[in-house]
Amino acid sequence: MSDLKYLLGPMRLSFVILTPACVLLGLGTAVWSSGPVSVLHFILALVGAVCAHISVNAFNEYFDFKSGLDSRTLRTPFSGGSGTLVKKPGLARQALATALITCAVTGLIGIYFLYIWGLALLPLGILGLLTVVAYTPWLARYPLLCLIAPGLGFGTFMVMGTDFVLSGAYSWTAFFASLVPFFLVSDLLLLNQFPDVDADRSVGRRHFPIVFGRRASSFIYAAFLVGAYLSIALGVYLGYLPATSLIGLLTILLAVPAAVGAYRYAQDVEKLIPRMGLNVIINILTPLLVAIGLFVG
């Protein structure tokens, strides 16, 4: 069991729960706007999305180990990686193999959907795979790209991609719904960077907490929370989302203390950790609630 734990460590399976929440949101938009969908296509979309998430996690573990970052990082329950390769350096090749194989599975599923629906899905698929591969070694060195890449991956690419492979077309419903995880998942990674500033700087990363500081970045965090909730409200106002999707606004009750805590404890990792936990709950619960609103709307 210990060996299995180390083999699975680079996958960070405890964090992969975010993926089904985003895929369900894409399912909700497809069902609400287009009607019944293929169960097989939904399963394939879910498998492809989970593999993409595992791939980016494993790439991150591998590149952070090779750069030496893993040995310098202060780990928290929500950031800093699994630490697997620091304890078991011999598993680095397996981590890279995991990243490549799961990325290939996602690509093969994408090719199947290209065959079914045509080339309209191709730009989304290519950008999604590039984000998976390039996030740690390249995108993390450019503050704006580092900020928005996670949101693009889980919002634009995952939600809109799921909706497309289930409905065969792009829709404004999927676009507005995808803005929720776009803002929230970007925020998830942003707040998780707060404890890693010194370690990340030492290996050449340049994200907002490094460039502008933690306190200034807490305002960006709050602004992105507002963006997520405004996306729901605007989608409903314009008629692209059903009124029942406003149930997603309930997580504002968690977002307010998370934002206040991010500002107040920006420099205090120990006190920031509970707010990082709230941030995870917001990221999972909000798209699930919007999805429920779409299913019943």
Summary of the structure (lengths in Angstrom):
residues: 297
radius of gyration: 18.5
end to end distance: 44.7
largest distance: 54.4
contacts: 1096
relative contact order: 0.14
helix: 83%
strand: 1%
